[in-house]
Amino acid sequence: MVASRIDKRFEKTRAENRPAFVSFVMAGDPDPRTADAILAGLPAAGADVIELGMPFSDPMADGVAIQLAGQRALAAGMSLEKTLAMVARFRQADDETPIVLMGYYNPIYIYGVEKFIADAVKSGVDGLIVVDLPAEEDDELCIPAIAAGLNFIRLTTPTTDANRLPTVLNNASGFVYYVSMTGITGAEIKNRAAVGEAVNRIKAHTDLPVAVGFGIKSAEDAALIGKDADGVVVGSALVSAVEKSLENGRASLGTPQAVHNLVRTLSQGARSARS
């Protein structure tokens, strides 16, 4: 397989001896125009890889912050088709920053798997994270996506034991996403040392980069996790920054800047991880 944008980006951060900073934002939050502005400014603020949430009405793995972000996006009329169009607009100005769509299988299933994969490739999507589709269902989406040139990023957790790990890693590409805790997004990491041990355990089974997400809220968190991880993923803190910037429930002039300022601070923490 030809090196993807994701491969190239992790090669770059590895050469710079730092973890990649991976930012999650919700497509269409708080409205499509503001979401476009947020997305467009992420690379300059320090995002190496962008995870773009696909709004869904029943996001069972997500905490309150991301649930509310999805609700705001859906209320503003966001859809999977419009999410792909959002990526296409981003690609008009940026052909290098990897974009990974993250979400749940239901919207993809309703859209139509074959059509979704074709449209995702056409729009400039690099990879997929589908949190509720297990490895046993690879024929459903994973294998067709890989055949079309999309990376399929797997989630591993503290409960993924040595017997389960090879199954989870089979057909994985791009990077491995280690969920640092059991539970939902937005909670606190209770044992950072255990996260480092888990990352090294996963690395013993794969050559893929390992990125860590869930619970990273500060530059200090990013620096500590980034000592072992190949990537540091932040989502809930960023969508919370959107919410805090709203005025009467609507985007303010400062909404994009609020997100970009936080990305700048957190990415600098990640960059300092090994210095």
Contacts in CASP RR format, 6 or more apart in sequence:
PFRMAT RR
TARGET T0000
AUTHOR 0000-0000-0000
METHOD contacts of the structure
MODEL  1
MVASRIDKRFEKTRAENRPAFVSFVMAGDPDPRTADAILAGLPAAGADVI
ELGMPFSDPMADGVAIQLAGQRALAAGMSLEKTLAMVARFRQADDETPIV
LMGYYNPIYIYGVEKFIADAVKSGVDGLIVVDLPAEEDDELCIPAIAAGL
NFIRLTTPTTDANRLPTVLNNASGFVYYVSMTGITGAEIKNRAAVGEAVN
RIKAHTDLPVAVGFGIKSAEDAALIGKDADGVVVGSALVSAVEKSLENGR
ASLGTPQAVHNLVRTLSQGARSARS
1 149 0 8 1.000
1 173 0 8 1.000
3 11 0 8 1.000
4 98 0 8 1.000
4 126 0 8 1.000
4 127 0 8 1.000
4 149 0 8 1.000
4 151 0 8 1.000
4 173 0 8 1.000
4 174 0 8 1.000
5 96 0 8 1.000
5 97 0 8 1.000
5 98 0 8 1.000
5 126 0 8 1.000
6 49 0 8 1.000
6 98 0 8 1.000
6 100 0 8 1.000
6 126 0 8 1.000
6 127 0 8 1.000
6 151 0 8 1.000
6 174 0 8 1.000
6 175 0 8 1.000
7 174 0 8 1.000
8 96 0 8 1.000
9 20 0 8 1.000
9 48 0 8 1.000
9 49 0 8 1.000
9 96 0 8 1.000
9 97 0 8 1.000
9 98 0 8 1.000
10 20 0 8 1.000
10 174 0 8 1.000
10 175 0 8 1.000
10 209 0 8 1.000
10 230 0 8 1.000
12 48 0 8 1.000
13 19 0 8 1.000
13 20 0 8 1.000
13 48 0 8 1.000
13 230 0 8 1.000
13 231 0 8 1.000
14 209 0 8 1.000
14 230 0 8 1.000
17 274 0 8 1.000
18 270 0 8 1.000
18 271 0 8 1.000
18 273 0 8 1.000
18 274 0 8 1.000
18 275 0 8 1.000
19 211 0 8 1.000
19 225 0 8 1.000
19 226 0 8 1.000
19 229 0 8 1.000
19 230 0 8 1.000
19 231 0 8 1.000
19 232 0 8 1.000
19 270 0 8 1.000
19 273 0 8 1.000
19 274 0 8 1.000
20 48 0 8 1.000
20 49 0 8 1.000
20 209 0 8 1.000
20 211 0 8 1.000
20 230 0 8 1.000
20 231 0 8 1.000
20 232 0 8 1.000
20 270 0 8 1.000
21 46 0 8 1.000
21 47 0 8 1.000
21 48 0 8 1.000
21 49 0 8 1.000
21 222 0 8 1.000
21 231 0 8 1.000
21 232 0 8 1.000
21 234 0 8 1.000
21 263 0 8 1.000
21 266 0 8 1.000
21 267 0 8 1.000
21 270 0 8 1.000
21 271 0 8 1.000
22 47 0 8 1.000
22 48 0 8 1.000
22 49 0 8 1.000
22 50 0 8 1.000
22 51 0 8 1.000
22 211 0 8 1.000
22 213 0 8 1.000
22 231 0 8 1.000
22 232 0 8 1.000
22 233 0 8 1.000
22 234 0 8 1.000
23 42 0 8 1.000
23 46 0 8 1.000
23 47 0 8 1.000
23 49 0 8 1.000
23 50 0 8 1.000
23 51 0 8 1.000
23 233 0 8 1.000
23 234 0 8 1.000
23 235 0 8 1.000
23 238 0 8 1.000
23 263 0 8 1.000
23 267 0 8 1.000
24 50 0 8 1.000
24 51 0 8 1.000
24 52 0 8 1.000
24 53 0 8 1.000
24 66 0 8 1.000
24 102 0 8 1.000
24 233 0 8 1.000
24 234 0 8 1.000
24 235 0 8 1.000
24 238 0 8 1.000
24 239 0 8 1.000
25 35 0 8 1.000
25 38 0 8 1.000
25 39 0 8 1.000
25 42 0 8 1.000
25 50 0 8 1.000
25 51 0 8 1.000
25 52 0 8 1.000
25 53 0 8 1.000
25 235 0 8 1.000
25 238 0 8 1.000
25 239 0 8 1.000
25 242 0 8 1.000
25 259 0 8 1.000
26 35 0 8 1.000
26 52 0 8 1.000
26 53 0 8 1.000
26 55 0 8 1.000
26 66 0 8 1.000
26 69 0 8 1.000
26 70 0 8 1.000
26 72 0 8 1.000
26 73 0 8 1.000
26 239 0 8 1.000
26 242 0 8 1.000
27 35 0 8 1.000
27 52 0 8 1.000
27 53 0 8 1.000
27 54 0 8 1.000
27 55 0 8 1.000
27 73 0 8 1.000
27 78 0 8 1.000
27 82 0 8 1.000
27 83 0 8 1.000
27 86 0 8 1.000
28 34 0 8 1.000
28 35 0 8 1.000
28 55 0 8 1.000
28 72 0 8 1.000
28 73 0 8 1.000
28 76 0 8 1.000
28 77 0 8 1.000
28 78 0 8 1.000
28 82 0 8 1.000
28 83 0 8 1.000
28 86 0 8 1.000
29 35 0 8 1.000
29 55 0 8 1.000
29 69 0 8 1.000
29 70 0 8 1.000
29 72 0 8 1.000
29 73 0 8 1.000
29 76 0 8 1.000
29 78 0 8 1.000
29 239 0 8 1.000
29 242 0 8 1.000
30 72 0 8 1.000
30 73 0 8 1.000
30 76 0 8 1.000
30 242 0 8 1.000
30 246 0 8 1.000
30 249 0 8 1.000
30 250 0 8 1.000
30 251 0 8 1.000
30 255 0 8 1.000
31 72 0 8 1.000
31 76 0 8 1.000
31 250 0 8 1.000
31 251 0 8 1.000
32 76 0 8 1.000
32 77 0 8 1.000
32 78 0 8 1.000
32 82 0 8 1.000
32 86 0 8 1.000
34 251 0 8 1.000
34 255 0 8 1.000
34 256 0 8 1.000
35 73 0 8 1.000
35 78 0 8 1.000
35 86 0 8 1.000
36 86 0 8 1.000
36 89 0 8 1.000
36 90 0 8 1.000
37 255 0 8 1.000
37 256 0 8 1.000
38 242 0 8 1.000
38 255 0 8 1.000
38 256 0 8 1.000
38 259 0 8 1.000
38 260 0 8 1.000
39 50 0 8 1.000
39 52 0 8 1.000
39 86 0 8 1.000
39 90 0 8 1.000
40 90 0 8 1.000
40 93 0 8 1.000
40 94 0 8 1.000
41 256 0 8 1.000
41 260 0 8 1.000
42 50 0 8 1.000
42 97 0 8 1.000
42 259 0 8 1.000
42 260 0 8 1.000
42 263 0 8 1.000
43 50 0 8 1.000
43 94 0 8 1.000
43 96 0 8 1.000
43 97 0 8 1.000
44 260 0 8 1.000
45 259 0 8 1.000
45 260 0 8 1.000
45 261 0 8 1.000
45 263 0 8 1.000
45 264 0 8 1.000
45 267 0 8 1.000
46 263 0 8 1.000
46 264 0 8 1.000
46 267 0 8 1.000
47 97 0 8 1.000
47 263 0 8 1.000
47 267 0 8 1.000
48 97 0 8 1.000
48 98 0 8 1.000
48 267 0 8 1.000
49 97 0 8 1.000
49 98 0 8 1.000
49 99 0 8 1.000
49 100 0 8 1.000
49 211 0 8 1.000
50 97 0 8 1.000
50 98 0 8 1.000
50 99 0 8 1.000
50 100 0 8 1.000
51 99 0 8 1.000
51 100 0 8 1.000
51 101 0 8 1.000
51 102 0 8 1.000
51 129 0 8 1.000
51 233 0 8 1.000
51 235 0 8 1.000
52 83 0 8 1.000
52 86 0 8 1.000
52 87 0 8 1.000
52 99 0 8 1.000
52 100 0 8 1.000
52 101 0 8 1.000
52 102 0 8 1.000
53 83 0 8 1.000
53 101 0 8 1.000
53 102 0 8 1.000
53 103 0 8 1.000
54 80 0 8 1.000
54 83 0 8 1.000
54 101 0 8 1.000
54 102 0 8 1.000
54 103 0 8 1.000
54 104 0 8 1.000
54 107 0 8 1.000
54 108 0 8 1.000
55 69 0 8 1.000
55 70 0 8 1.000
55 73 0 8 1.000
55 74 0 8 1.000
55 78 0 8 1.000
55 79 0 8 1.000
55 83 0 8 1.000
55 107 0 8 1.000
56 70 0 8 1.000
56 103 0 8 1.000
56 104 0 8 1.000
56 106 0 8 1.000
56 107 0 8 1.000
57 74 0 8 1.000
58 104 0 8 1.000
58 106 0 8 1.000
59 66 0 8 1.000
59 67 0 8 1.000
59 70 0 8 1.000
59 103 0 8 1.000
59 104 0 8 1.000
60 104 0 8 1.000
60 132 0 8 1.000
61 131 0 8 1.000
61 132 0 8 1.000
61 183 0 8 1.000
61 184 0 8 1.000
61 185 0 8 1.000
62 184 0 8 1.000
62 185 0 8 1.000
63 184 0 8 1.000
63 185 0 8 1.000
63 186 0 8 1.000
63 187 0 8 1.000
63 236 0 8 1.000
65 185 0 8 1.000
65 186 0 8 1.000
65 236 0 8 1.000
65 239 0 8 1.000
65 240 0 8 1.000
65 243 0 8 1.000
66 185 0 8 1.000
66 186 0 8 1.000
66 235 0 8 1.000
66 236 0 8 1.000
66 239 0 8 1.000
68 239 0 8 1.000
68 243 0 8 1.000
69 239 0 8 1.000
69 242 0 8 1.000
69 243 0 8 1.000
70 78 0 8 1.000
72 242 0 8 1.000
72 243 0 8 1.000
80 107 0 8 1.000
80 108 0 8 1.000
80 110 0 8 1.000
80 111 0 8 1.000
80 116 0 8 1.000
81 111 0 8 1.000
81 119 0 8 1.000
83 101 0 8 1.000
84 119 0 8 1.000
84 120 0 8 1.000
84 123 0 8 1.000
84 125 0 8 1.000
85 123 0 8 1.000
87 99 0 8 1.000
87 101 0 8 1.000
87 120 0 8 1.000
87 123 0 8 1.000
87 124 0 8 1.000
87 125 0 8 1.000
88 122 0 8 1.000
88 123 0 8 1.000
88 124 0 8 1.000
90 99 0 8 1.000
91 123 0 8 1.000
91 124 0 8 1.000
98 126 0 8 1.000
98 127 0 8 1.000
99 124 0 8 1.000
99 125 0 8 1.000
99 126 0 8 1.000
99 127 0 8 1.000
100 125 0 8 1.000
100 126 0 8 1.000
100 127 0 8 1.000
100 128 0 8 1.000
100 129 0 8 1.000
100 151 0 8 1.000
100 153 0 8 1.000
101 120 0 8 1.000
101 125 0 8 1.000
101 127 0 8 1.000
101 128 0 8 1.000
101 129 0 8 1.000
102 128 0 8 1.000
102 129 0 8 1.000
102 130 0 8 1.000
102 131 0 8 1.000
103 129 0 8 1.000
103 130 0 8 1.000
103 131 0 8 1.000
104 130 0 8 1.000
104 131 0 8 1.000
104 132 0 8 1.000
105 130 0 8 1.000
105 132 0 8 1.000
105 133 0 8 1.000
105 140 0 8 1.000
105 141 0 8 1.000
108 116 0 8 1.000
108 130 0 8 1.000
108 141 0 8 1.000
113 140 0 8 1.000
113 141 0 8 1.000
113 144 0 8 1.000
114 144 0 8 1.000
117 141 0 8 1.000
117 144 0 8 1.000
117 145 0 8 1.000
117 148 0 8 1.000
117 150 0 8 1.000
118 148 0 8 1.000
120 127 0 8 1.000
120 128 0 8 1.000
120 145 0 8 1.000
120 150 0 8 1.000
121 148 0 8 1.000
121 149 0 8 1.000
121 150 0 8 1.000
125 150 0 8 1.000
126 150 0 8 1.000
126 151 0 8 1.000
127 145 0 8 1.000
127 150 0 8 1.000
127 151 0 8 1.000
127 152 0 8 1.000
127 153 0 8 1.000
127 174 0 8 1.000
128 141 0 8 1.000
128 145 0 8 1.000
128 150 0 8 1.000
128 151 0 8 1.000
128 152 0 8 1.000
128 153 0 8 1.000
129 153 0 8 1.000
129 155 0 8 1.000
129 177 0 8 1.000
130 141 0 8 1.000
131 155 0 8 1.000
133 140 0 8 1.000
133 141 0 8 1.000
133 142 0 8 1.000
135 142 0 8 1.000
135 154 0 8 1.000
135 167 0 8 1.000
135 168 0 8 1.000
135 170 0 8 1.000
135 171 0 8 1.000
136 167 0 8 1.000
138 170 0 8 1.000
138 171 0 8 1.000
141 152 0 8 1.000
142 152 0 8 1.000
142 171 0 8 1.000
143 171 0 8 1.000
145 152 0 8 1.000
146 152 0 8 1.000
146 171 0 8 1.000
146 173 0 8 1.000
151 173 0 8 1.000
151 174 0 8 1.000
151 175 0 8 1.000
152 171 0 8 1.000
152 172 0 8 1.000
152 173 0 8 1.000
152 174 0 8 1.000
153 172 0 8 1.000
153 173 0 8 1.000
153 174 0 8 1.000
153 175 0 8 1.000
153 176 0 8 1.000
153 177 0 8 1.000
154 168 0 8 1.000
154 169 0 8 1.000
154 172 0 8 1.000
154 176 0 8 1.000
154 177 0 8 1.000
155 168 0 8 1.000
155 177 0 8 1.000
155 178 0 8 1.000
155 179 0 8 1.000
156 165 0 8 1.000
156 168 0 8 1.000
156 169 0 8 1.000
156 176 0 8 1.000
156 177 0 8 1.000
156 178 0 8 1.000
156 179 0 8 1.000
156 202 0 8 1.000
157 178 0 8 1.000
157 179 0 8 1.000
157 181 0 8 1.000
157 182 0 8 1.000
158 179 0 8 1.000
158 180 0 8 1.000
158 181 0 8 1.000
158 182 0 8 1.000
158 194 0 8 1.000
158 198 0 8 1.000
159 182 0 8 1.000
160 168 0 8 1.000
165 202 0 8 1.000
165 205 0 8 1.000
166 205 0 8 1.000
169 176 0 8 1.000
169 205 0 8 1.000
169 206 0 8 1.000
169 208 0 8 1.000
172 206 0 8 1.000
172 208 0 8 1.000
173 208 0 8 1.000
174 208 0 8 1.000
174 209 0 8 1.000
175 208 0 8 1.000
175 209 0 8 1.000
175 210 0 8 1.000
175 211 0 8 1.000
175 230 0 8 1.000
175 231 0 8 1.000
176 202 0 8 1.000
176 206 0 8 1.000
176 208 0 8 1.000
176 209 0 8 1.000
176 210 0 8 1.000
176 211 0 8 1.000
177 211 0 8 1.000
177 212 0 8 1.000
177 213 0 8 1.000
177 233 0 8 1.000
178 195 0 8 1.000
178 198 0 8 1.000
178 199 0 8 1.000
178 202 0 8 1.000
178 210 0 8 1.000
178 211 0 8 1.000
178 212 0 8 1.000
178 213 0 8 1.000
178 229 0 8 1.000
179 213 0 8 1.000
179 214 0 8 1.000
180 189 0 8 1.000
180 195 0 8 1.000
180 198 0 8 1.000
180 212 0 8 1.000
180 213 0 8 1.000
180 214 0 8 1.000
180 215 0 8 1.000
180 216 0 8 1.000
180 225 0 8 1.000
181 187 0 8 1.000
181 189 0 8 1.000
181 190 0 8 1.000
181 214 0 8 1.000
181 215 0 8 1.000
183 214 0 8 1.000
185 214 0 8 1.000
185 215 0 8 1.000
185 235 0 8 1.000
185 236 0 8 1.000
186 214 0 8 1.000
186 215 0 8 1.000
186 217 0 8 1.000
186 236 0 8 1.000
186 237 0 8 1.000
187 214 0 8 1.000
187 215 0 8 1.000
188 215 0 8 1.000
189 195 0 8 1.000
189 214 0 8 1.000
189 215 0 8 1.000
189 216 0 8 1.000
189 221 0 8 1.000
189 225 0 8 1.000
192 221 0 8 1.000
192 224 0 8 1.000
192 225 0 8 1.000
195 212 0 8 1.000
195 225 0 8 1.000
195 228 0 8 1.000
195 229 0 8 1.000
196 225 0 8 1.000
196 227 0 8 1.000
196 228 0 8 1.000
196 229 0 8 1.000
199 210 0 8 1.000
199 212 0 8 1.000
199 228 0 8 1.000
199 229 0 8 1.000
200 228 0 8 1.000
202 210 0 8 1.000
203 210 0 8 1.000
209 230 0 8 1.000
209 231 0 8 1.000
210 229 0 8 1.000
210 230 0 8 1.000
210 231 0 8 1.000
211 229 0 8 1.000
211 230 0 8 1.000
211 231 0 8 1.000
211 232 0 8 1.000
211 233 0 8 1.000
212 225 0 8 1.000
212 226 0 8 1.000
212 229 0 8 1.000
212 231 0 8 1.000
212 232 0 8 1.000
212 233 0 8 1.000
213 225 0 8 1.000
213 232 0 8 1.000
213 233 0 8 1.000
213 234 0 8 1.000
213 235 0 8 1.000
214 233 0 8 1.000
215 221 0 8 1.000
215 236 0 8 1.000
216 222 0 8 1.000
216 225 0 8 1.000
216 232 0 8 1.000
216 233 0 8 1.000
216 234 0 8 1.000
216 237 0 8 1.000
216 266 0 8 1.000
217 234 0 8 1.000
217 236 0 8 1.000
217 237 0 8 1.000
218 266 0 8 1.000
219 265 0 8 1.000
219 266 0 8 1.000
219 268 0 8 1.000
219 269 0 8 1.000
219 270 0 8 1.000
219 272 0 8 1.000
220 269 0 8 1.000
222 232 0 8 1.000
222 234 0 8 1.000
222 266 0 8 1.000
222 267 0 8 1.000
222 269 0 8 1.000
222 270 0 8 1.000
222 273 0 8 1.000
223 269 0 8 1.000
223 270 0 8 1.000
223 272 0 8 1.000
223 273 0 8 1.000
224 273 0 8 1.000
225 232 0 8 1.000
225 273 0 8 1.000
226 232 0 8 1.000
226 270 0 8 1.000
226 273 0 8 1.000
226 274 0 8 1.000
227 273 0 8 1.000
227 274 0 8 1.000
231 270 0 8 1.000
232 266 0 8 1.000
232 270 0 8 1.000
232 273 0 8 1.000
234 263 0 8 1.000
234 266 0 8 1.000
237 262 0 8 1.000
237 266 0 8 1.000
238 259 0 8 1.000
238 262 0 8 1.000
238 263 0 8 1.000
241 258 0 8 1.000
241 259 0 8 1.000
241 262 0 8 1.000
242 255 0 8 1.000
242 258 0 8 1.000
242 259 0 8 1.000
244 258 0 8 1.000
245 251 0 8 1.000
245 252 0 8 1.000
245 254 0 8 1.000
245 255 0 8 1.000
245 258 0 8 1.000
245 259 0 8 1.000
246 252 0 8 1.000
246 255 0 8 1.000
END
